[in-house]
Amino acid sequence: MTQYKDKAQKRGESVPTALLTYPPLMAADILLYGTNYVPVGDDQKQHMELTRILAERFNRLFGETFVVPDIKIGEGGARVMSLQEPTKKMSKSDENQNATIRLLDAPDVIVKKLKRAQTDSDNCVRYDKENKPGISNLMGIYRAITKDSYEKIEEMYSGKGYGAFKGDIADLLVDTLKPIQDHYNELINSPELLDSILDEGAAKAHAKASEMYRKVELAMGLCRR
């Protein structure tokens, strides 16, 4: 798997067990709930392919048990790239704080990060991942929020340049993240409400997962019928 190879190279000879167990655990999280579609970024295709392989292999060995999930990838923002190095994926572990937009970033921080986003000297808002990765990445984020086509975005910003585009996408992100941040602050400042939501969610998840877990045990003959 590409992600395993990339992360293993950074570790040298010391590869943690978590790097090996993460893909099957991710597959288990999906298969436990009988999921039909999984919305992912296109960098997660290999994880989903592994999940499908595991489900199909189990079903062949023990009978139809798991739903084999389909991959659902959005047309915009399927892979959000670094704001500072648009040829690599945006990552929360990036040492450059300007490279990543975080869900809880303050509005002024988001604006600064977008204004500092690496583009090119062409100053033409045009989608071209190969030759204009920086502005193409920003256009992908814009499309993910507005659902506008790349052609429409190009038309809207024809002759306006990167400054206007970056300002508008910053406003879009601030407005989009505001209700998420407001709800987060409401919950984090109310421990009782947060605890009740977590408890209720855990109970629902346990009930659903236990049903599938029992089904798997029966299929494999690991318990009395």
C-alpha positions as CSV (number, residue, x, y, z in Angstrom):
1,M,0.0,0.0,0.0
2,T,1.3,3.4,-1.0
3,Q,0.6,5.1,2.4
4,Y,2.4,2.2,4.2
5,K,5.4,2.6,2.0
6,D,5.6,6.3,2.4
7,K,5.2,6.2,6.2
8,A,7.5,3.2,6.6
9,Q,10.3,5.0,4.8
10,K,10.1,7.9,7.2
11,R,10.5,5.5,10.1
12,G,13.6,3.8,8.8
13,E,14.1,0.4,10.5
14,S,11.6,1.1,13.3
15,V,8.1,0.4,11.9
16,P,5.5,0.5,14.6
17,T,2.9,-2.2,14.8
18,A,0.1,0.4,14.4
19,L,1.2,1.0,10.9
20,L,0.5,-2.6,10.1
21,T,-2.7,-3.0,12.0
22,Y,-4.4,0.2,10.9
23,P,-5.6,-1.0,7.5
24,P,-7.4,-4.1,8.8
25,L,-8.8,-2.1,11.7
26,M,-10.2,0.5,9.3
27,A,-11.7,-2.4,7.2
28,A,-13.3,-3.8,10.4
29,D,-14.8,-0.4,11.3
30,I,-16.5,-0.3,7.8
31,L,-17.6,-4.0,7.6
32,L,-19.0,-4.1,11.2
33,Y,-21.8,-1.8,10.2
34,G,-23.0,-3.3,6.9
35,T,-21.9,-0.2,5.0
36,N,-23.0,0.1,1.3
37,Y,-21.1,3.3,0.4
38,V,-18.0,4.9,1.9
39,P,-17.2,8.5,1.1
40,V,-13.5,8.9,0.9
41,G,-10.7,10.9,-0.7
42,D,-9.0,9.3,-3.6
43,D,-5.9,8.7,-1.5
44,Q,-8.0,6.2,0.4
45,K,-8.8,4.0,-2.6
46,Q,-6.3,1.4,-1.5
47,H,-7.8,1.1,1.9
48,M,-11.2,0.6,0.4
49,E,-9.8,-2.0,-2.1
50,L,-8.3,-3.9,0.8
51,T,-11.7,-3.7,2.7
52,R,-13.5,-5.1,-0.4
53,I,-10.9,-7.9,-0.8
54,L,-11.3,-8.9,2.8
55,A,-15.1,-8.9,2.6
56,E,-15.1,-10.9,-0.6
57,R,-12.5,-13.4,0.7
58,F,-14.5,-13.9,4.0
59,N,-17.7,-14.4,2.0
60,R,-16.1,-17.1,-0.2
61,L,-14.7,-19.0,2.8
62,F,-17.6,-18.7,5.2
63,G,-20.7,-17.8,3.2
64,E,-22.4,-14.4,2.5
65,T,-21.8,-12.4,5.7
66,F,-20.4,-9.0,4.9
67,V,-21.7,-6.3,2.6
68,V,-19.0,-5.5,0.0
69,P,-18.9,-1.7,0.2
70,D,-18.6,0.6,-2.8
71,I,-16.3,3.6,-2.9
72,K,-17.8,7.1,-3.2
73,I,-15.5,9.9,-4.2
74,G,-16.6,13.5,-4.5
75,E,-15.9,15.5,-7.6
76,G,-14.3,18.4,-5.8
77,G,-11.8,18.1,-3.0
78,A,-11.3,14.3,-3.4
79,R,-7.7,14.9,-2.4
80,V,-6.9,18.2,-0.7
81,M,-3.2,19.1,-1.1
82,S,-0.8,21.1,1.1
83,L,-1.3,24.8,0.8
84,Q,2.5,25.2,0.8
85,E,3.5,22.2,-1.2
86,P,0.6,21.5,-3.5
87,T,2.2,18.4,-4.9
88,K,1.8,16.5,-1.6
89,K,-1.3,15.8,0.4
90,M,-2.5,18.2,3.2
91,S,-1.6,16.6,6.5
92,K,-2.4,17.4,10.1
93,S,1.1,16.3,11.0
94,D,2.8,18.8,8.6
95,E,5.4,20.8,10.5
96,N,4.5,23.9,8.5
97,Q,1.4,25.3,10.2
98,N,0.5,27.3,7.1
99,A,0.1,24.1,5.0
100,T,-3.0,22.8,6.7
101,I,-6.5,24.2,7.3
102,R,-7.9,22.8,10.6
103,L,-11.6,22.6,11.4
104,L,-11.1,24.7,14.5
105,D,-8.8,27.4,13.0
106,A,-10.0,30.9,13.8
107,P,-11.3,33.0,10.9
108,D,-8.3,35.3,10.7
109,V,-6.0,32.3,10.7
110,I,-7.9,30.7,7.8
111,V,-7.7,34.0,5.9
112,K,-3.9,34.2,6.5
113,K,-3.3,30.6,5.4
114,L,-5.3,31.0,2.2
115,K,-3.5,34.3,1.3
116,R,-0.1,32.6,1.8
117,A,-1.1,29.5,-0.2
118,Q,1.4,28.7,-2.9
119,T,0.3,29.3,-6.5
120,D,2.2,30.3,-9.6
121,S,3.1,33.6,-11.4
122,D,0.5,33.1,-14.1
123,N,-2.3,34.8,-12.0
124,C,-5.0,33.1,-14.1
125,V,-7.6,31.0,-12.3
126,R,-7.5,27.9,-14.4
127,Y,-7.8,24.2,-13.5
128,D,-4.6,22.4,-14.6
129,K,-3.3,19.9,-11.9
130,E,-0.2,19.2,-13.9
131,N,1.1,22.7,-14.6
132,K,-0.9,24.7,-11.9
133,P,-1.1,22.4,-8.9
134,G,-1.5,25.3,-6.3
135,I,-4.5,27.1,-7.9
136,S,-6.0,23.8,-9.0
137,N,-6.0,22.6,-5.4
138,L,-7.8,25.7,-4.2
139,M,-10.3,25.3,-7.0
140,G,-10.9,21.8,-5.8
141,I,-11.7,23.1,-2.3
142,Y,-13.9,25.8,-3.8
143,R,-15.8,23.2,-5.8
144,A,-16.3,20.9,-2.9
145,I,-18.1,23.7,-1.0
146,T,-20.1,25.3,-3.8
147,K,-20.5,22.3,-6.2
148,D,-19.7,24.6,-9.0
149,S,-17.9,23.1,-12.0
150,Y,-14.3,24.0,-12.7
151,E,-15.5,25.6,-16.0
152,K,-17.9,27.8,-14.0
153,I,-15.2,28.8,-11.5
154,E,-12.8,29.7,-14.3
155,E,-15.6,31.9,-15.9
156,M,-16.4,33.6,-12.6
157,Y,-12.8,34.6,-12.0
158,S,-11.8,35.4,-15.5
159,G,-9.5,38.4,-15.4
160,K,-9.8,38.7,-11.6
161,G,-6.5,37.1,-10.5
162,Y,-5.5,35.1,-7.5
163,G,-6.0,37.8,-4.9
164,A,-9.7,38.0,-5.5
165,F,-10.1,34.2,-5.7
166,K,-8.1,33.6,-2.4
167,G,-10.2,36.2,-0.6
168,D,-13.4,34.6,-1.7
169,I,-12.4,31.0,-0.9
170,A,-11.2,32.2,2.5
171,D,-14.7,33.7,3.2
172,L,-16.3,30.5,1.9
173,L,-14.3,28.3,4.3
174,V,-14.9,30.6,7.3
175,D,-18.7,30.5,6.6
176,T,-18.6,26.7,6.1
177,L,-16.7,26.0,9.2
178,K,-18.5,28.4,11.5
179,P,-21.5,26.2,12.3
180,I,-19.1,23.2,13.0
181,Q,-17.0,25.4,15.3
182,D,-20.1,26.8,17.0
183,H,-21.5,23.3,17.7
184,Y,-18.1,22.1,18.8
185,N,-17.8,24.9,21.3
186,E,-21.3,24.3,22.5
187,L,-20.5,20.6,23.2
188,I,-17.0,21.1,24.6
189,N,-18.3,23.7,27.1
190,S,-21.1,21.4,28.2
191,P,-19.6,18.2,29.6
192,E,-22.9,16.7,30.6
193,L,-24.4,17.1,27.2
194,L,-21.3,15.8,25.5
195,D,-21.2,12.7,27.8
196,S,-24.8,11.9,27.1
197,I,-24.2,12.1,23.3
198,L,-21.2,9.9,23.6
199,D,-23.0,7.4,25.7
200,E,-26.0,7.3,23.4
201,G,-23.8,6.9,20.3
202,A,-21.7,4.2,21.9
203,A,-24.8,2.2,22.8
204,K,-26.2,2.5,19.3
205,A,-22.8,1.5,17.8
206,H,-22.4,-1.4,20.1
207,A,-25.9,-2.8,19.3
208,K,-25.2,-2.6,15.6
209,A,-21.7,-4.0,15.8
210,S,-22.6,-6.8,18.2
211,E,-25.2,-8.1,15.7
212,M,-22.6,-8.3,12.9
213,Y,-19.9,-9.7,15.3
214,R,-22.3,-12.5,16.3
215,K,-23.0,-13.2,12.7
216,V,-19.3,-13.5,12.0
217,E,-18.7,-15.9,14.9
218,L,-21.6,-18.1,13.7
219,A,-20.3,-18.2,10.2
220,M,-16.8,-19.2,11.4
221,G,-18.1,-21.7,13.9
222,L,-16.4,-19.9,16.8
223,C,-19.4,-20.2,19.2
224,R,-22.3,-22.5,20.0
225,R,-25.4,-22.0,17.8
